[in-house]
Amino acid sequence: MSDPVLEVRGLTKRYGAVEALKGFDLTVGRGSIYGFIGPNGAGKTTTIRIVAGLVRPTSGEVRLHGVDLRRNRLAAARGLRTLVEVPAFYPGLSGRQNLTIFARLSGADDADVKRLLARVRLEHAQDRRVGGYSLGMRQRLGIAQALLGRPDLVVLDEPMNGLDPAGMHEMRELIREENRERGVTFFLSSHLLDDIQRLCDRIGILHKGRLVAEGRIDDLLSSAVTGFRLRCERPPDALAALARALPEAKARLDGDGTIHADGDTAVLPRLHHALLAAGHPVVELYPVRASLEAYFLDLTEGVMG
Amino acid sequence: MSGPARVLRLIGVETLKVLGGKSLRTGLVAVVALTAFAAWNHETAAEETAWTVTATALSTGLWAAEIFLLVAGATAIAGETAQGTLKMILPHAYRRGDWIVAKATVLAAQALVLLLAALAVALAAGALSGGLGDVTRAIDASFGGEGSVERLHAGGAMAGHLASSATVALAALVATAWLGLAVSCVFDGLVPALSTAFLLFLGLKSAGTLFGAGPDVLSKIYASYPAEMLSRLEKLGLALNERWKDELFGRGLRLAAWVGAGSIAVSMLVFTRRDLQA
């Protein structure tokens, strides 16, 4: 992995008797888009709050650019931008005034404010009070404030919240563009697994305060085979042979003559053997991988789709 | 970035918020209107002078300023927590202590603005109701002699007393705002922060040990006899001592300084150590 921007080591957080985080490690490489997913109550927001400096960990450490957040917050948090849960602004001030405040905090200039207002398509509403903004508009403004200045790491908690489909598409494009053109690293928490799959190169799945999976999405899903699609000569006969020899595979036939069989990689040799023994050699074979959603549900609820 | 540079930048941010919002403007309007109304409504007794009108009007304006600053202080952190902006600003590369110093500085600046507004209106009201010159007493002609005018107190001395009182009042206003700020650091919600701040403030006021020369006292400075200052403390403890005493100035400043310093210390201690969930 490239130079790490965010490193979490042995992170725990206890609220009285409740152990929200049970100690996990996580590394986010520079220039990556990292998806941080988990069911409600898994500890995602607690983790993000710790990274943002809002909450102190019970134990463990968080390093930003190699600098310990607790020991040297000023150096560690330089270049860090966050959007924790629902974006909030000063309701009596306009969108531009709000963004100007965050620009002063980030050391950004007015040109950056102007650029980002245009980029999130809020130019027309920049002088209106934020109190009158819709949730989607506030979300756009929230993303804009997170991109002010020269951020190295942008932590976004549910960035698509409140956006319509077109808005979500634009937001994905904005994240990709900032990542590609300005090298911004993103750490995204979302329940929209489709978005995570489209945007992120690596993911971490948090469940009950523990990181239960981490890695490149392709690598994780490649180990999550749920079945096979295969082609043989005389498909109906092959299907009948397979149903007799391996009934648990629940083999079925598609209109185009493709046979579908359920099972993981352990089933594959038996599948081959059953078909060969019946005189139906496999001509083509493709593994069917779980979707990220199915993989996620399997890990967190134990129900592979 | 050095510590002072960080604080200066945050003072700029806090100033933008205050100037962009409505609350200070509302507070200013309230203070000016109440000061003017008190002057207009004041029924001058025979022995009173224009200085009495000024002092009465100023005390009313400062009372309004005091309430405004208590609310401003009590909502400085709790308000940001409640509306969710604290989680937006705190992750930036500043120490939490920097935020306390910046917020305390801007609250003090607001106290000064409100005091100057009240003072300007009160002085204008005094000037319009007879002039703020020497305090004099007319001596009737008797036994064939001519009548004369005795100068009881010079206008400059009266202005000096008013300036001293205003200085102590400013310290009291700042201390009030910082007391609110300290309470604000403890609570996430506005209602508990505001109610606790008022409870503390009223408790300390009614005990008569806080703000010895604050607005309460100002209303009595020139109320019936020019150039006299009665403190509640003296009334209670030393009986009626009806002479201006220079040590009241120092005592008022000292009390305000203790409350202000204590409040900032509590703010620092609590705000830099607690988890922020809202």
Interface residues (C-beta under 8 A of the other chain):
Chain A: R49 A52 G53 L54 V55 R56 R73 L74 A75 A76 A77 R78 L80 R81 T82 L83 V84 E85 V86 P87 A88 F89 Y90 P91 G92 L93 S94 Q97 T100 I101 F102 R104 L105 S106 G142 Q145
Chain B: M1 R9 L10 G12 V13 L16 K17 G20 G21 K22 Q83 G84 T85 K87 M88 I89 L90 P91 H92 A93 Y94 R95 D275 L276 Q277
